[in-house]
């Protein structure tokens, strides 16, 4: 039990008649893998998605997403995240890693039900370092992939 947070990369795949040959091929590959799933013939499409980042009880990262992506709604919903927002998150984390005195103003912690520690200690800095690494890796996804943030507790 506790705060778990996920960043997914997802790509829309289409098998519609008006789709490009590349799109149809990608959809055919997805269809081959999901051969037992009854896909609607009138709307041949789907999403391919992967978790590209995961945090556990990194409440400062969750607070950043709630304030900068979710318009303050802390409701465990799924939210679209732009590449620009991911770059902003990476820059905020890096700013604190470069100058830990900025932690309380740039990436403040947040208390909550099983949200983990609110101390600005080595574990906090570890969360920031891991966030920079995970976001940099996620941003290497091709441009046609979208990102989505989701939390649960």
C-alpha positions in Angstrom: 0.0 0.0 0.0 1.3 3.5 -0.8 1.7 6.0 -3.5 2.6 4.3 -6.8 3.1 6.4 -9.9 3.4 5.5 -13.6 4.3 7.2 -16.8 3.1 5.4 -19.9 4.2 5.8 -23.5 1.4 4.9 -25.9 0.9 4.9 -29.6 -2.3 4.7 -31.5 -2.4 2.0 -34.1 -4.9 1.9 -37.0 -6.1 -0.7 -39.4 -8.6 1.6 -41.1 -8.8 1.5 -44.9 -7.5 5.1 -45.1 -4.5 4.3 -42.9 -1.0 4.4 -44.4 0.6 1.0 -45.3 3.0 1.5 -42.3 0.1 2.1 -40.0 -1.7 -0.9 -41.3 1.4 -3.1 -40.9 1.8 -1.9 -37.3 -1.8 -2.7 -36.6 -1.4 -6.1 -38.2 1.5 -6.8 -35.8 -0.6 -5.8 -32.8 -3.5 -7.9 -34.1 -1.2 -10.9 -34.4 -0.2 -10.6 -30.8 -3.7 -10.0 -29.6 -5.3 -12.6 -31.8 -7.7 -13.8 -29.1 -9.1 -10.3 -28.5 -12.3 -9.7 -30.4 -11.4 -6.4 -32.1 -14.3 -4.5 -33.7 -14.3 -4.9 -37.5 -16.0 -1.5 -37.9 -13.3 0.3 -36.0 -10.0 -1.5 -36.4 -7.7 0.4 -34.1 -6.0 0.2 -30.7 -3.2 1.5 -28.5 0.1 0.0 -27.8 1.4 1.1 -24.4 4.3 0.6 -22.1 5.3 1.8 -18.7 8.3 4.0 -19.3 8.7 5.3 -15.7 7.7 4.2 -12.2 8.0 5.9 -8.8 7.1 4.6 -5.4 6.3 7.2 -2.7 8.1 10.0 -4.6 5.6 12.5 -3.3 7.5 15.5 -4.7 7.2 14.1 -8.2 3.5 13.3 -7.7 3.0 16.9 -6.4 4.7 18.2 -9.5 2.4 16.2 -11.8 -0.7 17.2 -9.8 0.2 20.9 -10.1 1.6 21.0 -13.6 -0.3 18.4 -15.5 -3.5 17.6 -13.6 -4.7 21.2 -12.9 -4.6 20.5 -9.1 -6.9 17.4 -9.3 -5.3 14.6 -7.2 -7.8 11.9 -8.2 -5.7 8.9 -9.5 -6.9 9.7 -13.0 -4.9 9.2 -16.2 -3.5 12.5 -17.7 -1.9 13.3 -20.9 1.7 14.7 -20.5 3.4 16.7 -23.2 7.0 16.3 -24.0 7.4 19.9 -23.0 6.0 19.1 -19.5 8.4 16.2 -19.2 11.3 18.5 -20.1 10.1 21.0 -17.4 10.0 18.2 -14.8 13.5 17.1 -15.8 14.8 20.7 -15.6 13.2 21.2 -12.2 14.7 18.0 -10.8 18.1 18.9 -12.2 17.9 22.5 -10.7 17.5 21.0 -7.3 20.2 18.4 -7.8 22.5 21.3 -8.8 21.5 23.4 -5.8 19.7 21.4 -3.1 18.8 24.7 -1.3 16.1 25.1 -4.0 14.3 21.9 -3.0 11.5 23.5 -0.9 10.6 26.0 -3.6 11.3 24.1 -6.9 10.3 20.6 -5.9 8.5 20.6 -2.6 7.4 17.4 -0.9 3.8 16.6 -0.1 2.4 14.6 2.8 -0.5 12.2 2.2 -1.9 8.8 3.1 1.1 6.5 2.7 3.0 9.1 0.5 6.3 8.4 2.1 8.8 10.8 3.8 8.6 14.5 3.4 12.3 15.0 4.4 14.8 16.6 2.0 17.3 13.9 2.4 19.3 11.4 0.3 16.2 9.4 -0.6 14.6 12.6 -1.9 17.7 13.4 -4.0 17.6 9.8 -5.2 14.0 10.2 -6.4 15.1 13.3 -8.4 18.1 11.5 -10.0 16.0 8.6 -11.0 13.4 11.0 -12.4 15.9 12.7 -14.6 17.1 9.3 -15.9 13.6 8.0 -16.5 12.4 11.2 -18.2 15.5 11.3 -20.4 14.9 7.7 -21.5 11.2 8.4 -22.1 11.9 11.4 -24.3 13.8 9.1 -26.6 10.5 7.6 -27.7 9.7 8.6 -31.3 7.5 11.7 -31.7 4.3 9.8 -32.5 4.2 8.3 -29.0 2.2 10.1 -26.4 2.7 10.1 -22.6 0.2 9.6 -19.8 0.6 9.9 -16.0 -1.3 7.8 -13.5 -1.0 7.4 -9.8 -2.7 5.2 -7.2 -2.6 4.7 -3.4 
